[in-house]
Amino acid sequence: MMMKVFPHGKGAGGNPTWYLIRTDYPGRDTHPPQILRGDPAMTRALIDSIDRRWKFTAGVLAWHPDDRVNMEQEQAVMDDFEKIAFAGLEPDQRNILWVRHTHAGHHELHFVIPRLELSSGKDFNACPPGWQKDFDVFRDMWNWSEGWARPDDPARARDTLPAKSDLFKARMARWGKTITPSERDMLKADIHAFLKKQCEQGQVQTRADVVRLLMSMGMHINRTGKDYLSIMEPVSGYKVRFRGGFYAENWVPKKKDTSSQQDEAEQEEYRKKMRIRLRQEWNRILEKRRDCNMRRYALRWTSEDDEFQQQLQPVEGTHNDRNGTDVSADTEAPRGTNQRDTRKFCKTAGKAGAGDEDSDAAIATVEQLVQRCAGYVQQLEQHSQKTEQERIDDAPPTHYRIRM
C-alpha cells in the first residue's frame, strides 16, 4: 500500500467530489466507484462554505495489483487513517468522504477532507507540509502487518520510472488521446535512453556516475535533489528534470536473488521487530497530534467561562445518583404543573406494590431533583443575560447619518 496526497485543494467542492463518484470515466462502466463513508453532497457543501484559498485535502491509498484487500481490512485501514488524521477531534468536529475505485486494475481508497474544523470554523489541514513523517508510519505499519507490497522495498526499486508515472500523459492515454512530443520531450527521451543503456551495460553504479556521464556530454547540472536531477542542454538552452530511478540520491543497482540468501526465520524475526517498532512510533505520533489538535481546536463551552462551569459542578458531599438524596439542593423553584405531574406519577407507581413510605421518599427525591434542575436553568438564564449585556456594552457605538 502507498499513500499520495494530491496537490489540488482550491476551487469549488464539486470538482473533487464529482471526480470520485462519476461513472462516465473510462473503465468505470464495468467497475463503478463505491461510496464507503461520508456524503458527497455534505462534503461539497462544507468545501463551498469556506472562504479561504485552500479549501480541501484530497488523496488516495493505493495497493499493488497483486494485493488483495477484504472489507474488514478496508474498514480497519480507514479507521486508523482517521485516528491519525483527526487525532484529538470528536466525530462532529470533522468531515471526510471515502470512495473505492477498482477500474484501474488495483484497489484504491480515495478521500476528500474539507479544510474546516466544524465547531470553530478554523482552518484544519489533516495533511500539512511534512505529512509523510506521520503517515509513512501508518503506511508501513499496515504493510508490514499484512504483507502488502511496500513502496520502500529495495527489491521492488526500479532503475527507471514507468511511463504512467506522468499523471497527465497517463490520464490522456486513458481517454484515448495522444500528445505530440515537443523538441524538449524528444531531447529528454534521447538522454534518458543513453543513460539507461549505460546502466544496463554496468557503466552506471551510482548517481555520481550519472552526473559524470551527463557532464561528459556537455550538460550543465542545474540542481540536484533527493530523487531528481535538473540539467540544461547548452545548445538549445532547454532545462530538463529527470526524476526517480538512477537519478535518485540513494539509488543502487538491483541485485538478483538477494531475498533467497536470507533465512526465512531471520526474515520473520525482522518483520516482528519492525511491527513492534512501528507500533511504538504510531502511539507517539497519535499522542503528539492529539495534543496539538486539542490545544488548537478546544471546544468553546469548556474554556469560555471556568467560573460558570464550576457553579454547575455537583456540590461536594451531595448524592446525585438515582437512589440518593441531594441534601444541599436549597434552590427554590416554583411549584407548578411539572411537580404536580411528578407527584401524581410517583403516587401511581407506589400503588403498584411499593409501600407508602417508599412512595413518599421517591416523591421527595424527584421533587429535589426537579428543584435542582430548575436552579441550573435559572443560572443558565442569568449567565446568558450577563453575556448578552457584555456583548452590548462592548459593541462600538452606532453613528446614524442625518439627512440634509
Disulfide bonds with the S-S distance in Angstrom:
none
